Amino acid sequence: MDKHHHQHLLLQHHQHLHHHQKLSLAKSSRQSCSEWIFRDVPSDITIEVNGGNFPLHKFPLVSRSGRIRRIVAEHRDSDISKVELLNLPGGAETFELAAKFCYGINFEITSSNVAQLFCVSDYLEMTEEYSKDNLASRTEEYLDSIVCKNLEMCVQVLKQSENLLPLADELNIIGRCIDAIASKACAEQIASSFSRLEYSSSGRLHMSRQVKNTSGDGGDWWIEDLSVLRIDLYQRVLNAMKCRGVRPESIGASLVSYAEGELTKRSEHEQTIVETIVTLLPVENLVVPISFLFGLLRRAVILDTSLSCRLDLERRIGSQLDMATLDDLLIPSFRHAGDTLFDIDTVHRILVNFSQQGEDDSEDEESVFECDSPHSPSQTVMFKVAKLVDSYLAEIAPDANLDLSKFLLIAEALPPHARTLHDGLYRAIDLYLKAHQGLSDSDKKKLSKLIDFQKLSQEAGAHAAQNERLPLQSIVQVLYFEQLKLRGSLCSSYSDEEPKPKQQQQQSWRINSGALSAAMSPKDNYASLRRENRELKLELTRLRMRLNDLEKEHICMKRDMQRSHSRKFMSSFSKKMGKLSFFGHSSSRGSSSPSKQSFRTDSKVMERTCASTD
C-alpha cells in the first residue's frame, strides 16, 4: 500500500467517524481505543501516557501536534513506533480527548475539561502554527466567551486547575477566571444595590430597608460556590474581590462558610487554612460573628499557628469584646496536665487589647484626654465587659492550679472606673478564697484590696460582713460602709422643710488600718479591730430598728394624708419629722447616695417616704 492510498483510507475513515460517532467524555484511559480508532488500518505508533497505551497513527497526530511531529521527525531514520509522553497535564483521559481531536472526532468542551484541554494543547503544541482552528484556539475561545461570562463555571475551572499548576497559571487560565469572578461578584452587588433604591415621600432617593447580606441575596449566591476551592486559589479569589470593592460583609460571610467546610475535615492543612483565613479577614469590625473569631483562636492555639496569627485574632476580639459571651472566653488550656484548666494568658492579652483601644490615637494627637478618643470604649461597653470579666473570674476561681498572680492579672486588667458595682468581683474573690484555703494573710489582703466596699450592694455587703474568709480589717470596712449607707437612707427620708441634722463627728468611724498597725502590737491591733467590729454591728442594729420605726410612722402619715390635704396637716407632718432626730452624737462622713438595692423592706421605706414628702 503506497503512501497516497494510505492517506486516502485515513481521510475516508475520518469523514465516516466524524458523522456517525460521538462518544462520552467519561471514557477511561484504560478502555481500548478500538471503539473509535481505525480497525482496518493497522496503527503505526503507540503513545504511552501514565502507563496507558494508545495504538494510533502518525499522520493525524503530526498534522495537529507540533510536539509529536518533532519527535517523529527526530527519529525518522529509526522509524519510531512508540513514544512515551511524560508529565502530560490531565493524564491519559485528557490525552484521549486530544487524540480524538486530531482524528476529527466530535466531543463537547465543558467547564469540567476546558482547563485540562487548554494545558494539553500547550504541551502537545496544538496551535494555529500547525493546523488552522486547532485545539489551543478552540479551548481559549471557549474559556473567554463562555466560561468567563459565568461565575459558577469559573469556579469549576479553578477547581479543575488545582492539579494543573503551575502550567494553568502560566497560561493565565487561573488569572482570567479569578478576574472574572471578582468582576462578576462586584457587578452583581452593584446591580442588587441599585435594585433596592427607591424614592421616599419627599422625593429623596434612598436604599429600601431589606435584609442585607444573607446568602443568596444581594448578589452573594456565590459564597457557597467558592467553598469548594483549595485554600491557595480561594485566597487569590478573595484578594481580587477585595480589590474590586466587594462588600466586607460578603467577604466575611464567605470566610465563615469556607472555614465551616474546611475545618471540619481535619485535614493536614488545617494550620495553613487558619492562618490564611485570618489574613483574609476584613479590617472592619462586626463583619464576622465574634464567636467565629474565638473558634479560629481556639484552633490557632491547638495547631500552634504563627504568633502573628494569634495576636491578630486577639486584637480583633479585643476591639469588639462587649459582643462576647462567657462561653467564648473559656478557652481550654492545651498544655501539660499540671497547668490551669483554661488559657488565662490569652484572655489577659485580649483584655489588654480591649483596654488600650484609642491610646495610640490619643498619643499621636498629643491629647491628654485619652478617654475622649473616638476609638476608646464607651462607658456602656466598659460596664458590659466588666460584668463579663467578673463572670469569667468566678468561673476560673475554683481551679486549684490557678495562681493568685494570674487571678489578680485578670481582675486588674480593666481600669478602676469599669465597675460601678463590685458584687460580681466580690463573688469571684470569695470563690477563690473557698478553693484556696491555704492562702497567707498577705495574699488575702491583696485580694480584698481589689474590692471597693462602697460599691457593694446591701445584699453583698451583708454577706461580706459575716464572711470569715475575708481579713478582719475588710469586714470592719464592710460594716462601716454599710452603716454609712443606712445613715444616707435615713437622711434622705427627712422633709425638705426641716433642716437636716448637722453632720458632726465625721471622723467617728474612721478606718485607718495602716495607722493602727503602726501604733499597736499585732495582738492589740486584732483586739481593737474586734472591738470596733462589735461596735459597728451594734450601731447597725440600732439604725435598722430606727428605720423600722420610721417605716411605721410613714404608714400612719400616708393614711392621714389620704384623709386630709390641708396645710395644717403638712405642718404637723413637719413637726413629727423634726422629732425623728436619730443621729444625735455622730453623723456619716461624706456619705454617698443610698444604694439602689437595699435590705428587704428598705426600698419600700424609701418609696413610702418619697410618696409622703411629695
LUMMARZA-822287 format. One line per 5 residues: number of its first residue (from 1); their letters; for each residue x, y, z of C-alpha. Coordinates in Angstrom, 3 decimals. Layout:
REM residues N
NUM = A = X:Y:Z; ...
This chain:
REM residues 614
1 = MDKHH = 0.000:0.000:0.000; 1.573:3.305:-1.137; 1.598:6.469:0.888; -1.173:8.242:-1.082; -3.519:5.271:-0.859
6 = HQHLL = -2.875:5.098:2.926; -3.788:8.790:3.360; -6.929:8.304:1.264; -8.118:5.500:3.567; -7.445:7.643:6.634
11 = LQHHQ = -9.485:10.540:5.260; -12.390:8.229:4.361; -12.489:6.858:7.882; -12.103:10.350:9.260; -15.233:11.550:7.435
16 = HLHHH = -17.189:8.408:8.321; -16.433:8.673:12.013; -16.996:12.418:12.058; -20.649:11.891:11.085; -21.506:8.698:12.953
21 = QKLSL = -19.506:8.578:16.198; -19.980:10.867:19.233; -18.663:9.299:22.389; -18.917:10.358:26.018; -16.070:12.233:27.707
26 = AKSSR = -16.160:9.906:30.665; -14.226:7.155:28.852; -11.487:5.706:30.981; -7.945:5.772:29.653; -7.772:2.022:30.296
31 = QSCSE = -10.570:1.416:27.814; -9.435:0.181:24.383; -9.133:2.681:21.568; -10.686:0.112:19.212; -14.113:1.775:19.620
36 = WIFRD = -13.054:4.931:17.859; -9.786:4.163:16.072; -9.461:2.749:12.553; -9.942:-1.002:12.654; -8.928:-1.759:9.061
41 = VPSDI = -5.721:0.330:9.129; -3.033:-1.015:11.437; -1.543:1.503:13.864; 1.973:2.672:13.188; 2.729:4.416:16.503
46 = TIEVN = 1.886:3.721:20.142; 1.627:6.639:22.587; 2.177:5.798:26.256; 0.689:8.174:28.868; 0.759:7.378:32.589
51 = GGNFP = 1.028:3.636:31.922; -1.820:3.645:29.398; -1.042:2.664:25.766; -2.806:4.230:22.777; -2.229:2.421:19.393
56 = LHKFP = -2.610:5.328:16.914; -1.497:6.631:13.511; 1.264:9.134:12.894; -0.467:11.158:10.178; -3.460:12.612:12.135
61 = LVSRS = -1.211:13.233:15.158; 1.600:15.040:13.356; -0.929:17.098:11.375; -2.167:18.710:14.629; 0.606:18.320:17.256
66 = GRIRR = 3.887:20.148:16.868; 5.442:18.121:19.683; 4.675:14.726:18.174; 5.687:15.990:14.706; 9.082:16.978:16.101
71 = IVAEH = 9.567:13.643:17.900; 8.699:11.662:14.760; 10.987:13.845:12.628; 13.884:13.373:15.041; 13.528:9.552:14.761
76 = RDSDI = 12.770:9.339:11.036; 15.746:7.077:10.373; 14.827:4.550:13.059; 11.115:4.685:12.118; 9.959:5.209:15.745
81 = SKVEL = 6.928:3.106:16.703; 6.479:4.027:20.416; 6.582:7.373:22.201; 6.185:7.978:25.947; 4.783:11.380:26.912
86 = LNLPG = 5.951:12.206:30.442; 4.095:14.573:32.803; 1.300:15.180:30.322; -1.231:17.519:32.040; -4.561:15.837:32.704
91 = GAETF = -3.162:12.355:32.246; -4.401:9.608:29.915; -8.042:10.729:29.912; -7.138:14.193:28.648; -4.715:12.787:26.056
96 = ELAAK = -7.526:10.613:24.697; -9.600:13.753:24.087; -6.651:15.452:22.370; -6.154:12.355:20.180; -9.850:12.367:19.240
101 = FCYGI = -9.490:15.999:18.258; -6.583:15.024:15.980; -8.793:12.375:14.333; -11.659:14.846:13.940; -13.992:13.041:16.328
106 = NFEIT = -16.575:15.309:17.927; -16.713:15.767:21.686; -18.009:18.516:23.927; -15.736:21.085:25.545; -17.114:21.872:29.012
111 = SSNVA = -16.102:23.716:32.182; -15.043:20.313:33.553; -12.430:19.684:30.870; -11.507:23.023:29.309; -8.598:23.642:31.713
116 = QLFCV = -7.097:20.211:31.008; -7.568:20.642:27.239; -6.024:24.104:27.330; -2.957:22.743:29.143; -2.604:19.620:26.966
121 = SDYLE = -2.895:21.728:23.802; 0.085:23.728:25.047; 2.004:20.561:25.976; 1.359:18.950:22.565; 1.793:22.300:20.759
126 = MTEEY = -1.607:22.050:19.096; -1.562:25.661:17.882; -2.519:27.569:14.726; 1.079:27.230:13.551; 0.466:23.555:12.752
131 = SKDNL = -3.240:23.492:11.910; -5.996:26.013:11.485; -8.671:26.142:14.201; -6.524:23.905:16.381; -7.253:22.746:19.941
136 = ASRTE = -5.434:25.677:21.621; -7.542:28.334:19.872; -10.750:26.330:20.361; -10.236:25.980:24.140; -9.150:29.607:24.534
141 = EYLDS = -12.249:30.802:22.715; -14.449:28.635:24.946; -12.698:29.956:28.059; -13.095:33.614:27.097; -16.537:33.601:25.505
146 = IVCKN = -18.335:31.012:27.665; -16.569:30.339:30.985; -15.573:33.900:31.874; -19.172:35.056:31.431; -20.399:32.652:34.094
151 = LEMCV = -19.230:32.830:37.721; -20.180:29.258:38.555; -18.273:27.892:35.556; -15.212:29.963:36.518; -15.215:28.283:39.937
156 = QVLKQ = -15.429:24.856:38.276; -12.472:25.671:36.020; -10.450:26.866:39.002; -11.252:23.629:40.806; -10.023:21.643:37.784
161 = SENLL = -6.873:23.803:37.631; -5.709:22.793:41.114; -3.948:19.740:39.636; -2.609:21.630:36.627; -0.261:24.032:38.385
166 = PLADE = 1.996:25.750:37.537; 1.082:25.413:33.835; -2.524:26.610:34.342; -1.099:29.740:35.963; 1.495:30.303:33.240
171 = LNIIG = -1.225:30.054:30.580; -3.299:32.593:32.582; -6.260:30.241:32.928; -6.421:30.917:36.670; -5.863:34.678:36.357
176 = RCIDA = -8.667:35.052:33.810; -11.123:33.066:35.942; -10.258:34.954:39.133; -10.680:38.354:37.464; -13.995:37.207:36.002
181 = IASKA = -15.286:36.004:39.393; -14.290:39.223:41.173; -15.784:41.442:38.454; -18.970:39.421:38.273; -19.482:39.380:42.066
186 = CAEQI = -18.880:43.120:42.310; -21.204:43.889:39.376; -23.980:41.757:40.867; -23.688:43.545:44.202; -23.885:46.932:42.497
191 = ASSFS = -26.909:45.789:40.491; -28.507:44.470:43.678; -27.913:47.805:45.430; -29.464:49.737:42.541; -32.480:47.453:42.560
196 = RLEYS = -33.113:48.403:46.181; -33.046:52.151:45.518; -36.406:53.852:45.878; -37.828:57.338:46.291; -39.191:58.496:49.632
201 = SSGRL = -42.338:60.561:50.018; -40.192:63.709:49.995; -38.686:62.724:46.671; -35.273:61.729:48.013; -33.525:58.645:46.705
206 = HMSRQ = -32.643:56.138:49.418; -31.989:52.422:49.971; -35.038:50.343:50.825; -34.917:48.539:54.138; -34.327:44.910:53.334
211 = VKNTS = -32.399:42.110:54.944; -28.813:42.633:53.813; -26.037:40.246:53.011; -27.751:36.940:53.535; -26.509:34.078:51.416
216 = GDGGD = -28.348:34.023:48.121; -29.493:37.640:48.500; -27.904:40.811:47.232; -25.749:39.045:44.654; -23.987:36.878:47.231
221 = WWIED = -25.130:33.488:45.978; -21.503:32.693:45.066; -20.459:32.387:48.735; -21.075:28.637:48.984; -19.674:28.010:45.481
226 = LSVLR = -16.235:29.306:46.498; -16.068:26.820:49.381; -15.007:24.025:47.009; -11.704:25.720:46.137; -8.323:24.823:47.579
231 = IDLYQ = -7.052:27.382:50.081; -4.361:28.883:47.812; -6.802:29.615:44.963; -9.525:30.685:47.401; -7.113:33.222:48.884
236 = RVLNA = -6.388:34.687:45.446; -10.098:34.942:44.619; -10.913:36.783:47.851; -7.990:39.196:47.481; -9.197:40.011:43.975
241 = MKCRG = -12.709:40.594:45.348; -11.368:42.973:47.992; -9.525:44.945:45.298; -12.696:45.137:43.206; -14.719:46.503:46.128
246 = VRPES = -16.897:43.561:47.120; -18.632:44.332:50.437; -16.700:43.383:53.620; -19.832:41.671:54.953; -19.867:39.383:51.906
251 = IGASL = -16.156:38.650:52.314; -16.817:37.788:55.972; -19.764:35.536:55.130; -17.625:33.698:52.574; -14.824:33.179:55.116
256 = VSYAE = -17.261:31.733:57.663; -18.736:29.383:55.051; -15.284:28.296:53.861; -13.955:27.691:57.383; -17.005:25.658:58.391
261 = GELTK = -16.496:23.429:55.377; -12.724:23.004:55.524; -12.003:22.879:59.257; -14.467:20.045:59.836; -12.455:17.777:57.519
266 = RSEHE = -9.497:17.574:59.944; -7.004:17.703:57.088; -3.255:18.108:57.436; -3.509:21.602:56.014; -5.579:22.990:58.906
271 = QTIVE = -2.794:25.262:60.162; -2.364:26.863:56.722; -6.143:27.246:56.374; -6.498:29.031:59.735; -3.543:31.341:59.102
276 = TIVTL = -4.806:32.196:55.608; -8.370:32.899:56.772; -7.037:35.276:59.434; -5.047:37.222:56.826; -8.205:37.493:54.695
281 = LPVEN = -10.426:38.892:57.466; -11.678:42.398:56.564; -10.320:45.247:58.688; -13.870:46.316:59.584; -15.425:45.130:62.854
286 = LVVPI = -18.605:43.063:63.138; -18.384:41.557:59.623; -17.980:38.096:61.166; -19.512:36.883:64.456; -17.175:37.175:67.442
291 = SFLFG = -17.898:33.508:68.212; -16.292:32.724:64.827; -13.162:34.679:65.826; -12.981:32.775:69.115; -13.390:29.499:67.192
296 = LLRRA = -10.447:30.444:64.978; -8.427:31.412:68.047; -9.058:28.032:69.694; -7.884:26.300:66.520; -4.878:28.605:66.299
301 = VILDT = -3.859:27.673:69.859; -4.342:23.925:69.258; -2.496:23.969:65.932; 0.278:26.226:67.244; -0.076:28.655:64.362
306 = SLSCR = 2.244:31.615:63.862; 2.408:34.193:66.646; 1.233:36.949:64.299; -1.911:34.925:63.514; -2.867:34.548:67.171
311 = LDLER = -2.047:38.153:68.064; -4.150:39.403:65.151; -7.131:37.370:66.356; -6.659:38.610:69.933; -6.558:42.207:68.702
316 = RIGSQ = -9.723:41.768:66.629; -11.557:40.124:69.534; -10.399:42.837:71.937; -11.845:45.551:69.700; -15.366:44.062:69.991
321 = LDMAT = -15.166:42.246:73.313; -18.528:43.604:74.510; -20.163:41.224:71.988; -18.600:38.141:73.605; -20.188:35.642:75.980
326 = LDDLL = -18.690:33.732:78.896; -18.508:30.553:76.803; -16.392:32.434:74.256; -13.815:33.371:76.892; -13.492:29.863:78.294
331 = IPSFR = -10.626:28.787:76.044; -9.296:25.393:77.186; -5.624:25.165:78.084; -3.869:22.719:75.775; -0.614:22.497:77.684
336 = HAGDT = 0.656:19.984:80.244; -1.787:18.447:82.718; -0.499:20.393:85.724; -1.497:23.752:84.265; -4.790:25.610:84.648
341 = LFDID = -7.962:24.279:83.082; -8.408:27.422:80.976; -5.996:29.558:78.957; -5.618:32.593:81.241; -2.769:34.292:79.354
346 = TVHRI = -4.695:34.537:76.093; -7.705:36.093:77.821; -5.421:38.572:79.589; -3.923:39.714:76.271; -7.437:40.144:74.867
351 = LVNFS = -8.365:42.324:77.853; -5.223:44.407:77.411; -6.170:44.922:73.753; -9.650:45.990:74.832; -8.379:48.430:77.478
356 = QQGED = -5.791:50.005:75.164; -8.245:50.921:72.407; -7.757:54.519:71.362; -4.491:55.010:73.257; -2.333:55.058:70.120
361 = DSEDE = -4.591:57.641:68.501; -4.533:59.881:71.538; -0.741:59.721:71.726; -0.427:60.649:68.055; -2.672:63.638:68.555
366 = ESVFE = -0.899:64.578:71.808; -4.247:64.574:73.558; -4.268:64.466:77.336; -7.857:63.211:77.336; -7.378:59.576:76.355
371 = CDSPH = -10.930:58.682:77.238; -12.133:61.176:74.613; -10.518:59.225:71.800; -13.142:58.241:69.222; -11.910:54.628:69.376
376 = SPSQT = -11.792:54.218:73.161; -14.507:52.014:74.720; -17.682:53.814:75.776; -18.850:53.604:79.374; -21.684:51.233:78.419
381 = VMFKV = -19.261:48.936:76.609; -16.877:49.069:79.576; -19.642:48.040:82.001; -20.619:45.073:79.793; -17.035:43.862:79.588
386 = AKLVD = -16.528:44.315:83.348; -19.579:42.139:84.010; -18.209:39.551:81.570; -14.779:39.580:83.249; -16.314:39.121:86.709
391 = SYLAE = -18.262:36.108:85.426; -15.039:34.752:83.935; -13.204:35.232:87.252; -15.962:33.345:89.064; -15.634:30.504:86.535
396 = IAPDA = -11.850:30.122:86.848; -11.642:30.821:90.617; -12.343:27.209:91.783; -9.365:25.882:89.749; -6.875:24.598:92.335
401 = NLDLS = -3.976:25.190:89.918; -4.804:28.855:89.391; -2.048:31.029:90.856; -3.025:34.170:92.720; -0.876:36.226:90.343
406 = KFLLI = -2.916:35.009:87.342; -6.202:35.738:89.117; -5.010:39.236:90.001; -3.811:39.755:86.430; -7.338:39.269:85.067
411 = AEALP = -9.063:41.166:87.879; -6.812:44.216:87.438; -6.831:44.205:83.621; -9.700:46.715:83.443; -9.400:50.319:84.703
416 = PHART = -10.985:51.180:88.085; -13.897:53.097:86.524; -15.043:49.986:84.605; -17.073:48.678:87.570; -19.882:50.633:89.196
421 = LHDGL = -20.906:47.626:91.285; -18.409:45.232:92.848; -20.801:42.374:93.644; -19.520:40.172:90.800; -15.888:40.793:91.728
426 = YRAID = -16.628:40.046:95.389; -18.352:36.776:94.460; -15.367:35.680:92.339; -12.903:36.544:95.121; -14.996:34.648:97.665
431 = LYLKA = -14.986:31.586:95.376; -11.211:31.848:95.057; -10.843:32.053:98.849; -13.025:28.962:99.244; -10.943:26.949:96.759
436 = HQGLS = -7.557:28.161:98.085; -7.892:27.993:101.854; -4.140:27.810:102.403; -3.603:31.434:101.364; -1.476:33.617:103.627
441 = DSDKK = -2.925:36.704:105.277; -0.929:38.936:102.929; -2.407:37.167:99.902; -5.910:37.517:101.333; -5.271:41.240:101.769
446 = KLSKL = -4.158:41.504:98.121; -7.474:40.007:97.081; -9.613:42.116:99.405; -7.900:45.306:98.181; -9.469:44.668:94.780
451 = IDFQK = -12.917:45.266:96.254; -14.313:48.752:96.755; -16.648:48.030:99.644; -18.577:51.228:98.965; -19.619:49.686:95.625
456 = LSQEA = -21.218:46.577:97.154; -24.977:46.219:97.170; -26.552:45.834:100.612; -27.097:42.115:99.989; -23.430:41.619:99.091
461 = GAHAA = -22.400:43.849:101.995; -24.465:41.778:104.419; -22.783:38.618:103.123; -19.326:40.163:103.365; -19.951:41.332:106.943
466 = QNERL = -20.431:37.704:108.011; -17.704:36.273:105.748; -14.978:34.782:107.904; -12.826:34.096:104.826; -12.181:37.825:104.459
471 = PLQSI = -9.470:39.534:106.531; -10.880:41.126:109.676; -9.960:44.627:108.528; -12.054:44.116:105.396; -15.061:43.062:107.471
476 = VQVLY = -14.715:46.236:109.556; -14.706:48.314:106.357; -17.808:46.495:105.116; -19.661:47.244:108.343; -18.537:50.860:108.262
481 = FEQLK = -19.753:51.465:104.713; -22.989:49.603:105.412; -23.575:51.997:108.322; -22.932:54.972:106.031; -25.483:53.668:103.540
486 = LRGSL = -28.107:53.246:106.262; -27.453:56.737:107.521; -27.749:58.011:103.965; -31.116:56.273:103.683; -32.297:57.920:106.895
491 = CSSYS = -31.030:61.323:105.746; -32.958:61.111:102.522; -36.191:60.363:104.409; -36.310:63.834:106.022; -38.628:66.518:104.703
496 = DEEPK = -37.087:69.408:102.767; -38.977:71.800:105.073; -36.924:70.801:108.102; -33.156:71.292:108.229; -31.191:68.039:108.118
501 = PKQQQ = -29.184:67.144:111.220; -25.738:68.673:111.272; -23.019:66.211:110.357; -20.914:66.124:113.452; -18.015:63.991:114.487
506 = QQSWR = -17.428:62.911:110.887; -14.352:61.002:111.843; -16.081:58.801:114.441; -15.766:55.641:112.375; -12.549:56.370:110.533
511 = INSGA = -10.874:53.238:109.221; -7.122:53.543:109.142; -5.546:50.128:109.241; -2.091:51.466:108.482; -2.111:53.836:111.449
516 = LSAAM = -3.471:51.144:113.745; -0.892:48.590:112.753; 1.916:51.088:113.115; 0.901:52.176:116.625; -0.105:48.833:118.142
521 = SPKDN = 1.265:45.360:118.549; -0.410:42.651:116.385; -2.324:41.379:119.446; -3.615:44.844:120.400; -4.373:45.616:116.770
526 = YASLR = -6.505:42.499:116.451; -8.359:43.241:119.718; -9.027:46.799:118.593; -10.460:45.633:115.280; -12.682:43.068:117.027
531 = RENRE = -13.981:45.754:119.377; -14.619:48.143:116.509; -16.382:45.349:114.649; -18.750:44.743:117.591; -19.497:48.458:117.963
536 = LKLEL = -20.296:48.770:114.271; -22.675:45.794:114.409; -24.486:47.281:117.412; -24.778:50.640:115.703; -26.163:48.973:112.551
541 = TRLRM = -28.728:47.095:114.638; -29.877:50.359:116.256; -30.100:52.060:112.861; -32.212:49.247:111.433; -34.597:49.401:114.404
546 = RLNDL = -34.971:53.160:113.923; -35.536:52.692:110.224; -38.362:50.209:111.003; -39.923:52.760:113.367; -39.718:55.343:110.629
551 = EKEHI = -41.494:52.977:108.240; -44.380:52.545:110.703; -44.579:56.305:111.135; -44.737:56.766:107.346; -47.629:54.289:107.093
556 = CMKRD = -49.606:56.334:109.593; -48.748:59.608:107.872; -49.764:58.255:104.474; -53.110:57.226:105.915; -53.548:60.720:107.411
561 = MQRSH = -52.652:62.359:104.102; -55.406:60.429:102.363; -57.882:61.887:104.893; -56.674:65.466:104.836; -54.776:67.659:102.362
566 = SRKFM = -54.694:70.838:104.438; -51.645:72.950:105.187; -52.352:72.249:108.836; -51.579:68.568:108.261; -48.337:69.375:106.441
571 = SSFSK = -47.285:71.493:109.418; -47.941:68.637:111.837; -46.092:66.295:109.473; -43.041:68.559:109.614; -43.162:68.608:113.410
576 = KMGKL = -43.295:64.833:113.517; -40.306:64.612:111.208; -38.440:67.078:113.399; -38.796:64.778:116.380; -37.140:61.916:114.495
581 = SFFGH = -33.574:63.114:115.083; -31.771:59.796:115.015; -28.220:60.976:114.613; -27.551:62.640:117.964; -23.825:62.493:118.586
586 = SSSRG = -22.488:61.260:115.251; -23.102:61.544:111.541; -21.816:59.979:108.371; -18.744:61.421:106.675; -19.183:62.330:103.027
591 = SSSPS = -21.894:59.726:102.596; -22.783:58.796:99.073; -26.273:58.456:97.718; -28.171:55.411:99.037; -27.666:52.109:97.271
596 = KQSFR = -30.176:51.154:94.613; -30.515:47.738:96.221; -31.417:47.538:99.896; -32.231:45.113:102.674; -35.708:43.604:102.444
601 = TDSKV = -38.054:46.495:103.327; -35.611:49.399:102.931; -36.540:50.104:99.294; -40.224:50.070:100.259; -39.495:52.532:103.068
606 = MERTC = -37.833:54.905:100.611; -40.786:54.708:98.216; -43.224:55.482:101.007; -41.040:58.294:102.288; -40.920:59.925:98.859
611 = ASTD = -44.672:59.462:98.449; -45.249:61.190:101.796; -42.890:64.105:101.262; -44.228:64.796:97.793
